[in-house]
Amino acid sequence: MDWITVNNVLNATLRIATPLILMGMGGLMCQRAGVFNIAHEGFALVGAFFAILVVHLTDGNIIFGMFGAMISGIIFSSLFSVFIVKFKSNHIISGIAINMLAAGLTTFLMRAIFDVQGAFRPRIINKLVGIELAMIKEIPVIGALSNQSIFTYLSIAVVVVIYIILFKTSIGLKIQAVGESEIGSLAAGINPNKIRIIVILISGALSAIAGAFLSTVIVSQFSEHMIQGRGFTAFTTVIFGAAHPIFVALSTLLFGLADSIGIRLELLGTSISPSIIKMFPHILALITLIISSYIIKLKEQGVNVNILKKLKVKKSENKQTF
């Protein structure tokens, strides 16, 4: 396999991973704040629909479409925040309800507004041209970063911003404190409800932009149930990446790579089933989930407590020597 082919595969990997990165970043912030968010699918579907609606109303302007998607995602995710924060509903059931509501709502609106079923394609849509980075496009591996949509570069920037927020700012510490202990955060003067509302709205906005990327940049139309499980895949990357921005981003690239290789195998008509390749990241995620569950079980049995005691003893011994 030559470097041109490798760069093409990696280029497709970044493009496929872009919506997963955006949804994953919102999901990990929720996870850090103690919100079990599986509503990415619904947020993204609503964003995909309203992006196409705004594009249609603005004669093909994708940028306006993205803003429309972001606003719709914030509004729709506020409903999820009411369930979680106000009514203290079960997170999983609330997430499933939001996903089902999004599916029904977008199907209804498409028929009510556009008078069509199945799919709608705007008459005019001004496609965004990929940004060509001439200095790196011929370099193996790194060249995959060239000729990407501006939203792919935006998703990379979001990873950096989320990392800085979580680990370098006071608001990040508050988010993690709420996720660690709601009672402890209250004692520290932090409002857990406010923090959870903020992260849910951020998740809604990012997921909606991810959906808009799919409908306006990738396929140039909205179709019913077009997210096709990507929201659940994004949630898997959050678990697989231990809710850490860098690891979650790498996890999304792994899923994107599997899809990219699967597509290329289909085009080549090889005897290897693309489904096997696409299944590989999910198997890794399942193994990771089993290992993390085992570690949590060990913690509940007090394994880490003994380690902490040893560290405290060593610390006190060091103090005594001085």
Secondary structure as UniProt FT lines:
FT   HELIX           3..32
FT   TURN            33..34
FT   HELIX           40..57
FT   TURN            58..59
FT   HELIX           62..81
FT   HELIX           82..86
FT   HELIX           91..109
FT   HELIX           110..114
FT   STRAND          119..120
FT   TURN            134..138
FT   TURN            140..141
FT   HELIX           142..145
FT   HELIX           150..168
FT   HELIX           170..180
FT   HELIX           182..187
FT   TURN            188..189
FT   HELIX           192..212
FT   HELIX           213..218
FT   STRAND          222..223
FT   TURN            224..229
FT   HELIX           230..240
FT   TURN            241..243
FT   HELIX           245..268
FT   HELIX           274..300
FT   TURN            301..302
FT   HELIX           303..321
//
